[in-house]
């Protein structure tokens, strides 16, 4: 069997299939509608997941802030002995 015979047989077979195919006048509209519904659903799910993620991050952040134990800063943890105080009257801080 040569390439020309194979092409001829394939062409004949496809022509027979094409003549027996039944078309639907609204097939494109149905397919497009299904695609648009899937696209809308996908976008809606994405938005809902993003909102849930942001809301969960907010809740975790607020929970972490509210559970923070208020302690004195580290340099002031140790009591200063009388007479060893540091005076900052003449200190000027220049940005």
N, CA, C and O atoms as CSV, one atom per row, in Angstrom:
chain,resi,resn,atom,element,x,y,z
A,1,UNK,N,N,0.850,-1.177,0.000
A,1,UNK,CA,C,0.000,0.000,0.000
A,1,UNK,C,C,0.893,1.237,0.000
A,1,UNK,O,O,1.805,1.360,0.818
A,2,UNK,N,N,0.621,2.139,-0.919
A,2,UNK,CA,C,1.423,3.349,-1.022
A,2,UNK,C,C,0.758,4.478,-0.253
A,2,UNK,O,O,-0.354,4.355,0.261
A,3,UNK,N,N,1.480,5.567,-0.201
A,3,UNK,CA,C,0.962,6.739,0.532
A,3,UNK,C,C,-0.266,7.292,-0.177
A,3,UNK,O,O,-1.218,7.718,0.476
A,4,UNK,N,N,-0.254,7.291,-1.526
A,4,UNK,CA,C,-1.404,7.818,-2.270
A,4,UNK,C,C,-2.653,6.978,-2.012
A,4,UNK,O,O,-3.746,7.525,-1.864
A,5,UNK,N,N,-2.499,5.657,-1.956
A,5,UNK,CA,C,-3.653,4.796,-1.685
A,5,UNK,C,C,-4.180,5.029,-0.268
A,5,UNK,O,O,-5.390,5.047,-0.042
A,6,UNK,N,N,-3.283,5.201,0.660
A,6,UNK,CA,C,-3.688,5.455,2.050
A,6,UNK,C,C,-4.442,6.778,2.152
A,6,UNK,O,O,-5.465,6.859,2.831
A,7,UNK,N,N,-3.941,7.810,1.482
A,7,UNK,CA,C,-4.619,9.117,1.506
A,7,UNK,C,C,-5.988,9.016,0.867
A,7,UNK,O,O,-6.943,9.610,1.367
A,8,UNK,N,N,-6.108,8.277,-0.225
A,8,UNK,CA,C,-7.394,8.133,-0.916
A,8,UNK,C,C,-8.391,7.396,-0.023
A,8,UNK,O,O,-9.542,7.815,0.102
A,9,UNK,N,N,-7.958,6.321,0.586
A,9,UNK,CA,C,-8.852,5.561,1.469
A,9,UNK,C,C,-9.274,6.400,2.676
A,9,UNK,O,O,-10.432,6.354,3.091
A,10,UNK,N,N,-8.343,7.160,3.235
A,10,UNK,CA,C,-8.659,8.023,4.377
A,10,UNK,C,C,-9.641,9.112,3.976
A,10,UNK,O,O,-10.582,9.402,4.714
A,11,UNK,N,N,-9.430,9.718,2.809
A,11,UNK,CA,C,-10.317,10.770,2.319
A,11,UNK,C,C,-11.728,10.214,2.106
A,11,UNK,O,O,-12.711,10.847,2.489
A,12,UNK,N,N,-11.824,9.031,1.494
A,12,UNK,CA,C,-13.139,8.421,1.255
A,12,UNK,C,C,-13.846,8.113,2.576
A,12,UNK,O,O,-15.045,8.355,2.716
A,13,UNK,N,N,-13.110,7.586,3.524
A,13,UNK,CA,C,-13.698,7.252,4.827
A,13,UNK,C,C,-14.192,8.509,5.529
A,13,UNK,O,O,-15.290,8.517,6.086
A,14,UNK,N,N,-13.396,9.563,5.507
A,14,UNK,CA,C,-13.806,10.813,6.156
A,14,UNK,C,C,-15.015,11.435,5.459
A,14,UNK,O,O,-15.868,12.026,6.122
A,15,UNK,N,N,-15.101,11.314,4.147
A,15,UNK,CA,C,-16.264,11.839,3.419
A,15,UNK,C,C,-17.528,11.088,3.795
A,15,UNK,O,O,-18.583,11.700,3.964
A,16,UNK,N,N,-17.437,9.761,3.929
A,16,UNK,CA,C,-18.598,8.973,4.342
A,16,UNK,C,C,-19.035,9.371,5.749
A,16,UNK,O,O,-20.226,9.531,6.017
A,17,UNK,N,N,-18.066,9.530,6.641
A,17,UNK,CA,C,-18.403,9.959,7.999
A,17,UNK,C,C,-19.020,11.347,8.021
A,17,UNK,O,O,-19.945,11.606,8.790
A,18,UNK,N,N,-18.511,12.238,7.181
A,18,UNK,CA,C,-19.034,13.611,7.146
A,18,UNK,C,C,-20.464,13.634,6.628
A,18,UNK,O,O,-21.266,14.447,7.090
A,19,UNK,N,N,-20.804,12.773,5.689
A,19,UNK,CA,C,-22.175,12.777,5.163
A,19,UNK,C,C,-23.159,12.171,6.149
A,19,UNK,O,O,-24.345,12.499,6.117
A,20,UNK,N,N,-22.686,11.288,7.028
A,20,UNK,CA,C,-23.596,10.669,7.987
A,20,UNK,C,C,-23.675,11.438,9.305
A,20,UNK,O,O,-24.496,11.104,10.159
A,21,UNK,N,N,-22.853,12.439,9.481
A,21,UNK,CA,C,-22.866,13.214,10.722
A,21,UNK,C,C,-24.120,14.063,10.802
A,21,UNK,O,O,-24.532,14.680,9.819
A,22,UNK,N,N,-24.722,14.089,11.981
A,22,UNK,CA,C,-25.924,14.888,12.203
A,22,UNK,C,C,-25.508,16.133,12.978
A,22,UNK,O,O,-24.888,16.042,14.038
A,23,UNK,N,N,-25.852,17.276,12.444
A,23,UNK,CA,C,-25.473,18.527,13.102
A,23,UNK,C,C,-26.640,19.060,13.911
A,23,UNK,O,O,-27.806,18.810,13.607
A,24,UNK,N,N,-26.295,19.794,14.939
A,24,UNK,CA,C,-27.289,20.444,15.778
A,24,UNK,C,C,-27.142,21.944,15.575
A,24,UNK,O,O,-26.034,22.471,15.679
A,25,UNK,N,N,-28.233,22.642,15.289
A,25,UNK,CA,C,-28.110,24.082,15.016
A,25,UNK,C,C,-27.646,24.892,16.220
A,25,UNK,O,O,-27.059,25.961,16.047
A,26,UNK,N,N,-27.890,24.418,17.417
A,26,UNK,CA,C,-27.496,25.188,18.592
A,26,UNK,C,C,-26.341,24.538,19.356
A,26,UNK,O,O,-26.169,24.800,20.546
A,27,UNK,N,N,-25.559,23.706,18.699
A,27,UNK,CA,C,-24.453,23.021,19.367
A,27,UNK,C,C,-23.395,24.017,19.837
A,27,UNK,O,O,-22.875,23.884,20.946
A,28,UNK,N,N,-23.070,25.006,19.014
A,28,UNK,CA,C,-22.056,25.986,19.409
A,28,UNK,C,C,-22.537,26.815,20.594
A,28,UNK,O,O,-21.776,27.073,21.527
A,29,UNK,N,N,-23.785,27.224,20.556
A,29,UNK,CA,C,-24.330,28.028,21.655
A,29,UNK,C,C,-24.322,27.232,22.958
A,29,UNK,O,O,-24.005,27.770,24.018
A,30,UNK,N,N,-24.674,25.943,22.874
A,30,UNK,CA,C,-24.660,25.106,24.077
A,30,UNK,C,C,-23.243,24.938,24.620
A,30,UNK,O,O,-23.018,25.057,25.824
A,31,UNK,N,N,-22.303,24.667,23.742
A,31,UNK,CA,C,-20.917,24.487,24.169
A,31,UNK,C,C,-20.364,25.774,24.756
A,31,UNK,O,O,-19.653,25.744,25.760
A,32,UNK,N,N,-20.685,26.907,24.136
A,32,UNK,CA,C,-20.202,28.188,24.642
A,32,UNK,C,C,-20.814,28.519,25.999
A,32,UNK,O,O,-20.138,29.045,26.883
A,33,UNK,N,N,-22.103,28.204,26.156
A,33,UNK,CA,C,-22.762,28.437,27.441
A,33,UNK,C,C,-22.154,27.605,28.561
A,33,UNK,O,O,-21.941,28.096,29.669
A,34,UNK,N,N,-21.875,26.330,28.258
A,34,UNK,CA,C,-21.228,25.474,29.256
A,34,UNK,C,C,-19.852,26.011,29.621
A,34,UNK,O,O,-19.476,26.024,30.794
A,35,UNK,N,N,-19.101,26.455,28.618
A,35,UNK,CA,C,-17.760,26.991,28.884
A,35,UNK,C,C,-17.842,28.242,29.747
A,35,UNK,O,O,-17.051,28.407,30.675
A,36,UNK,N,N,-18.795,29.125,29.449
A,36,UNK,CA,C,-18.928,30.359,30.220
A,36,UNK,C,C,-19.343,30.069,31.662
A,36,UNK,O,O,-18.868,30.725,32.589
A,37,UNK,N,N,-20.233,29.083,31.854
A,37,UNK,CA,C,-20.625,28.721,33.214
A,37,UNK,C,C,-19.436,28.165,33.995
A,37,UNK,O,O,-19.250,28.504,35.164
A,38,UNK,N,N,-18.633,27.318,33.361
A,38,UNK,CA,C,-17.444,26.790,34.032
A,38,UNK,C,C,-16.471,27.906,34.374
A,38,UNK,O,O,-15.882,27.914,35.455
A,39,UNK,N,N,-16.301,28.856,33.442
A,39,UNK,CA,C,-15.383,29.973,33.683
A,39,UNK,C,C,-15.877,30.839,34.844
A,39,UNK,O,O,-15.086,31.244,35.697
A,40,UNK,N,N,-17.184,31.124,34.880
A,40,UNK,CA,C,-17.737,31.908,35.983
A,40,UNK,C,C,-17.579,31.188,37.309
A,40,UNK,O,O,-17.219,31.802,38.314
A,41,UNK,N,N,-17.847,29.880,37.315
A,41,UNK,CA,C,-17.708,29.097,38.540
A,41,UNK,C,C,-16.256,29.084,39.002
A,41,UNK,O,O,-15.986,29.194,40.198
A,42,UNK,N,N,-15.319,28.950,38.063
A,42,UNK,CA,C,-13.902,28.934,38.419
A,42,UNK,C,C,-13.490,30.271,39.038
A,42,UNK,O,O,-12.775,30.303,40.040
A,43,UNK,N,N,-13.941,31.364,38.439
A,43,UNK,CA,C,-13.601,32.684,38.978
A,43,UNK,C,C,-14.230,32.908,40.346
A,43,UNK,O,O,-13.594,33.476,41.234
A,44,UNK,N,N,-15.459,32.473,40.524
A,44,UNK,CA,C,-16.136,32.628,41.807
A,44,UNK,C,C,-15.420,31.824,42.888
A,44,UNK,O,O,-15.220,32.318,43.998
A,45,UNK,N,N,-15.037,30.602,42.575
A,45,UNK,CA,C,-14.315,29.782,43.546
A,45,UNK,C,C,-12.984,30.428,43.893
A,45,UNK,O,O,-12.573,30.408,45.053
A,46,UNK,N,N,-12.302,31.002,42.902
A,46,UNK,CA,C,-11.022,31.662,43.157
A,46,UNK,C,C,-11.206,32.867,44.082
A,46,UNK,O,O,-10.415,33.068,45.003
A,47,UNK,N,N,-12.230,33.657,43.842
A,47,UNK,CA,C,-12.487,34.837,44.686
A,47,UNK,C,C,-12.840,34.408,46.111
A,47,UNK,O,O,-12.358,35.000,47.078
A,48,UNK,N,N,-13.677,33.384,46.238
A,48,UNK,CA,C,-14.064,32.917,47.569
A,48,UNK,C,C,-12.850,32.386,48.327
A,48,UNK,O,O,-12.684,32.672,49.512
A,49,UNK,N,N,-12.005,31.615,47.649
A,49,UNK,CA,C,-10.803,31.108,48.315
A,49,UNK,C,C,-9.862,32.238,48.726
A,49,UNK,O,O,-9.271,32.189,49.804
A,50,UNK,N,N,-9.720,33.251,47.876
A,50,UNK,CA,C,-8.858,34.385,48.223
A,50,UNK,C,C,-9.421,35.132,49.432
A,50,UNK,O,O,-8.669,35.517,50.326
A,51,UNK,N,N,-10.729,35.335,49.463
A,51,UNK,CA,C,-11.337,36.018,50.608
A,51,UNK,C,C,-11.187,35.204,51.894
A,51,UNK,O,O,-10.913,35.760,52.957
A,52,UNK,N,N,-11.364,33.903,51.794
A,52,UNK,CA,C,-11.171,33.052,52.966
A,52,UNK,C,C,-9.732,33.098,53.460
A,52,UNK,O,O,-9.484,33.135,54.665
A,53,UNK,N,N,-8.789,33.096,52.532
A,53,UNK,CA,C,-7.385,33.147,52.910
A,53,UNK,C,C,-7.039,34.459,53.612
A,53,UNK,O,O,-6.342,34.463,54.627
A,54,UNK,N,N,-7.525,35.561,53.072
A,54,UNK,CA,C,-7.268,36.869,53.697
A,54,UNK,C,C,-7.961,36.952,55.056
A,54,UNK,O,O,-7.381,37.447,56.023
A,55,UNK,N,N,-9.194,36.471,55.129
A,55,UNK,CA,C,-9.907,36.482,56.411
A,55,UNK,C,C,-9.216,35.629,57.450
A,55,UNK,O,O,-9.107,36.028,58.610
A,56,UNK,N,N,-8.748,34.456,57.048
A,56,UNK,CA,C,-8.032,33.589,57.981
A,56,UNK,C,C,-6.724,34.232,58.444
A,56,UNK,O,O,-6.366,34.138,59.618
A,57,UNK,N,N,-6.015,34.883,57.524
A,57,UNK,CA,C,-4.778,35.569,57.905
A,57,UNK,C,C,-5.075,36.699,58.896
A,57,UNK,O,O,-4.318,36.904,59.845
A,58,UNK,N,N,-6.169,37.430,58.679
A,58,UNK,CA,C,-6.551,38.494,59.615
A,58,UNK,C,C,-6.868,37.929,60.996
A,58,UNK,O,O,-6.431,38.468,62.013
A,59,UNK,N,N,-7.630,36.841,61.022
A,59,UNK,CA,C,-7.998,36.244,62.305
A,59,UNK,C,C,-6.757,35.752,63.045
A,59,UNK,O,O,-6.622,35.981,64.247
A,60,UNK,N,N,-5.864,35.088,62.347
A,60,UNK,CA,C,-4.642,34.584,62.982
A,60,UNK,C,C,-3.793,35.752,63.478
A,60,UNK,O,O,-3.242,35.687,64.578
A,61,UNK,N,N,-3.679,36.812,62.688
A,61,UNK,CA,C,-2.901,37.982,63.103
A,61,UNK,C,C,-3.485,38.660,64.326
A,61,UNK,O,O,-2.758,39.029,65.248
A,62,UNK,N,N,-4.802,38.824,64.332
A,62,UNK,CA,C,-5.437,39.450,65.502
A,62,UNK,C,C,-5.319,38.558,66.734
A,62,UNK,O,O,-5.115,39.050,67.844
A,63,UNK,N,N,-5.446,37.262,66.540
A,63,UNK,CA,C,-5.283,36.341,67.660
A,63,UNK,C,C,-3.866,36.417,68.221
A,63,UNK,O,O,-3.673,36.431,69.437
A,64,UNK,N,N,-2.875,36.466,67.327
A,64,UNK,CA,C,-1.486,36.536,67.771
A,64,UNK,C,C,-1.221,37.851,68.515
A,64,UNK,O,O,-0.503,37.870,69.515
A,65,UNK,N,N,-1.801,38.939,68.025
A,65,UNK,CA,C,-1.607,40.221,68.704
A,65,UNK,C,C,-2.299,40.259,70.054
A,65,UNK,O,O,-1.780,40.854,70.998
A,66,UNK,N,N,-3.451,39.637,70.158
A,66,UNK,CA,C,-4.179,39.696,71.430
A,66,UNK,C,C,-3.566,38.764,72.474
A,66,UNK,O,O,-3.779,38.969,73.669
A,67,UNK,N,N,-2.820,37.758,72.061
A,67,UNK,CA,C,-2.193,36.835,73.006
A,67,UNK,C,C,-0.775,37.236,73.367
A,67,UNK,O,O,-0.084,36.498,74.070
A,68,UNK,N,N,-0.342,38.368,72.908
A,68,UNK,CA,C,1.011,38.823,73.206
A,68,UNK,C,C,1.091,39.223,74.670
A,68,UNK,O,O,0.273,40.011,75.144
A,69,UNK,N,N,2.061,38.692,75.381
A,69,UNK,CA,C,2.243,39.025,76.791
A,69,UNK,C,C,3.051,40.321,76.889
A,69,UNK,O,O,4.163,40.433,76.373
A,70,UNK,N,N,2.458,41.272,77.560
A,70,UNK,CA,C,3.119,42.563,77.690
A,70,UNK,C,C,4.164,42.488,78.804
A,70,UNK,O,O,3.826,42.402,79.984
A,71,UNK,N,N,5.415,42.522,78.415
A,71,UNK,CA,C,6.508,42.528,79.383
A,71,UNK,C,C,7.332,43.776,79.158
A,71,UNK,O,O,7.238,44.431,78.120
A,72,UNK,N,N,8.116,44.082,80.125
A,72,UNK,CA,C,8.988,45.243,79.988
A,72,UNK,C,C,10.062,44.937,78.959
A,72,UNK,O,O,10.426,43.776,78.772
A,73,UNK,N,N,10.570,45.954,78.295
A,73,UNK,CA,C,11.663,45.717,77.351
A,73,UNK,C,C,12.880,45.152,78.071
A,73,UNK,O,O,13.041,45.376,79.271
A,74,UNK,N,N,13.708,44.449,77.388
A,74,UNK,CA,C,14.859,43.754,77.962
A,74,UNK,C,C,15.811,44.657,78.742
A,74,UNK,O,O,16.218,44.261,79.834
A,75,UNK,N,N,16.198,45.843,78.262
A,75,UNK,CA,C,17.163,46.650,79.023
A,75,UNK,C,C,16.649,47.076,80.388
A,75,UNK,O,O,17.460,47.369,81.266
A,76,UNK,N,N,15.358,47.124,80.605
A,76,UNK,CA,C,14.818,47.616,81.857
A,76,UNK,C,C,14.370,46.491,82.785
A,76,UNK,O,O,13.730,46.744,83.805
A,77,UNK,N,N,14.702,45.264,82.437
A,77,UNK,CA,C,14.301,44.150,83.295
A,77,UNK,C,C,15.026,44.163,84.640
A,77,UNK,O,O,14.438,43.817,85.665
A,78,UNK,N,N,16.277,44.554,84.640
A,78,UNK,CA,C,17.057,44.539,85.880
A,78,UNK,C,C,16.877,45.865,86.615
A,78,UNK,O,O,16.952,46.932,86.006
A,79,UNK,N,N,16.642,45.797,87.907
A,79,UNK,CA,C,16.511,47.057,88.654
A,79,UNK,C,C,17.867,47.778,88.735
A,79,UNK,O,O,18.924,47.155,88.830
A,80,UNK,N,N,17.790,49.088,88.694
A,80,UNK,CA,C,19.006,49.905,88.752
A,80,UNK,C,C,19.260,50.273,90.214
A,80,UNK,O,O,18.360,50.709,90.932
A,81,UNK,N,N,20.496,50.087,90.625
A,81,UNK,CA,C,20.861,50.415,92.003
A,81,UNK,C,C,20.852,51.935,92.185
A,81,UNK,O,O,21.184,52.672,91.257
A,82,UNK,N,N,20.483,52.393,93.348
A,82,UNK,CA,C,20.478,53.844,93.577
A,82,UNK,C,C,21.876,54.416,93.378
A,82,UNK,O,O,22.861,53.856,93.857
A,83,UNK,N,N,21.949,55.526,92.672
A,83,UNK,CA,C,23.221,56.180,92.411
A,83,UNK,C,C,23.813,55.766,91.067
A,83,UNK,O,O,24.771,56.391,90.612
A,84,UNK,N,N,23.287,54.752,90.429
A,84,UNK,CA,C,23.806,54.318,89.132
A,84,UNK,C,C,22.872,54.696,87.981
A,84,UNK,O,O,22.992,54.173,86.873
A,85,UNK,N,N,21.963,55.588,88.253
A,85,UNK,CA,C,21.032,55.985,87.202
A,85,UNK,C,C,21.766,56.725,86.105
A,85,UNK,O,O,22.757,57.410,86.358
A,86,UNK,N,N,21.281,56.586,84.902
A,86,UNK,CA,C,21.849,57.300,83.756
A,86,UNK,C,C,20.915,58.433,83.430
A,86,UNK,O,O,19.718,58.245,83.211
A,87,UNK,N,N,21.500,59.637,83.403
A,87,UNK,CA,C,20.678,60.810,83.098
A,87,UNK,C,C,20.796,61.131,81.627
A,87,UNK,O,O,21.888,61.106,81.061
A,88,UNK,N,N,19.668,61.432,81.011
A,88,UNK,CA,C,19.632,61.719,79.583
A,88,UNK,C,C,19.162,63.150,79.340
A,88,UNK,O,O,18.497,63.423,78.340
A,89,UNK,N,N,19.508,64.078,80.260
A,89,UNK,CA,C,19.036,65.456,80.120
A,89,UNK,C,C,19.700,66.164,78.940
A,89,UNK,O,O,19.053,66.963,78.263
A,90,UNK,N,N,20.971,65.886,78.685
A,90,UNK,CA,C,21.703,66.647,77.671
A,90,UNK,C,C,21.881,65.842,76.363
A,90,UNK,O,O,22.729,66.185,75.539
A,91,UNK,N,N,21.096,64.795,76.177
A,91,UNK,CA,C,21.244,63.979,74.954
A,91,UNK,C,C,20.367,64.585,73.871
A,91,UNK,O,O,19.192,64.880,74.091
A,92,UNK,N,N,20.964,64.766,72.689
A,92,UNK,CA,C,20.208,65.274,71.545
A,92,UNK,C,C,20.252,64.196,70.471
A,92,UNK,O,O,21.322,63.719,70.094
A,93,UNK,N,N,19.099,63.827,69.996
A,93,UNK,CA,C,19.004,62.804,68.948
A,93,UNK,C,C,18.710,63.518,67.629
A,93,UNK,O,O,17.695,64.198,67.482
A,94,UNK,N,N,19.626,63.345,66.676
A,94,UNK,CA,C,19.475,63.966,65.365
A,94,UNK,C,C,19.149,62.865,64.357
A,94,UNK,O,O,19.915,61.911,64.212
A,95,UNK,N,N,18.044,62.987,63.676
A,95,UNK,CA,C,17.669,61.935,62.712
A,95,UNK,C,C,18.568,61.954,61.485
A,95,UNK,O,O,18.393,61.139,60.579
